[in-house]
Amino acid sequence: MEGKNEQRAGLLYGIGAYVMWGLVPLFWPLLKPSGAIEILAHRMVWSLGVVTIALLAVRRWAWIGELVRDRRKLALISVAATTITVNWGLYIWAVNNGQVVEASLGYFINPLVTIAMGVLLLGERLRPVQWVAVATGLTAVLVLAIGYGRPPWISLVLAFSFATYGLIKKKVNMGGLESLAAETAVLFVPALGFLLWLAATGKSTFTAGGTGHGFLLAATGIVTAIPLICFGAAAVRVPLSTLGLLQYLAPIFQFGLGVVYFKESMPPERWAGFALVWLALSLLTWDALRTARRNRALAVKLLATAAAAPATATPTPEGAAILPSNAAILPGDAAPLGGTTTPAPEAATTTTGTEAPNPTQQKIT
């Protein structure tokens, strides 16, 4: 009963996180007349404050010393911080300039871009269904480019920046709160410097917009941290396959807001492009779930074989040959079962090759 309650709580945390990320386009327009870069700088500064309070509450500080001593990891964190700056800034600009639908497309195609990067940069091999999904995604981009009269550059930059961010985070392998704290700490000084420069030149809207506007800008830290905390609570309670399905809630809500609430146009060719993207994602999801079921069945079979081996082995006289320790392992299974890996929190990775789905970092801004 306790396990079911934990899973139920985890499901609610996960739904809450992705719904909040999906509804965040409603928040950024409230910050006008602040520009995208000023909003981004406030988000960096205030997020560090909120995450610091959260880390104080859970008393997790040991990672700081380890990070400072590891120059390679520190360099990767700096690159990740720069990449997510591009992602956050462009997303805020897109929402506040009437491009919510195109921004949502970026997060729809992110799994396909992640797969492409896995093949090109990591030499991963794809299953046939994944190749079909990637080809369908490329066709969708071409259809949308024709519909827009230009490449959907907002979607592509968002997707590629977030996929790059996920690839780096996978190599860093840090928890969500710790990683966000490190990234915002790297960004804190330039962000604060920019805000001070705006104030000195009389261009800041933090106080000029009134007390309420100042509170909204400060709330960017809460808007960033709360969904991440809920996501972290979900990641330890529900299966990765569940989180992999929940991750599509955010762009679905964003797309719905763009069409229904912000009244953005959707000509037929744009509907056709999105339909192809959704088809590609359906293929990926079906293939990932099928592969996960096969891996679980193989694991059960191997465990059953291993458990039965001692009972079927006949006793041998002293000094006779002993049954090899790997006798219960099936031929050709020297590699880890199914090629699955333990996911790094917040790693924004997608199923590629034989790797298991790793949605625990599919964080949507």
Secondary structure, DSSP 4 states (H G I P E B T S, - for coil): -HHHHHHHHHHHHHHHHHHHHHHGGGTGGGGTTS-HHHHHHHHHHHHHHHHHHHHHHHT--HHHHHHHH-HHHHHHHHHHHHHHHHHHHHHHHHHHTT-HHHHHHHHHSHHHHHHHHHHHHH-PPPPHHHHHHHHHHHHHHHHHHHHHTS--HHHHHHHHHHHHHHHHHHHH---HHHHHHHHHHHHHHHHHHHHHHHHHTT---TTTT-HHHHHHHHTHHHHHHHHHHHHHHHHTTS-HHHHHHHTTHHHHHHHHIIIIIS-----HHHHHHHHHHHHHHHHHHHHHHHHHHHHHHHHHHHHHHHHHHHHHSPP--TTSPPPPTTTTSPTT--SPGGG--PPPTT------TTPPP-GGG----
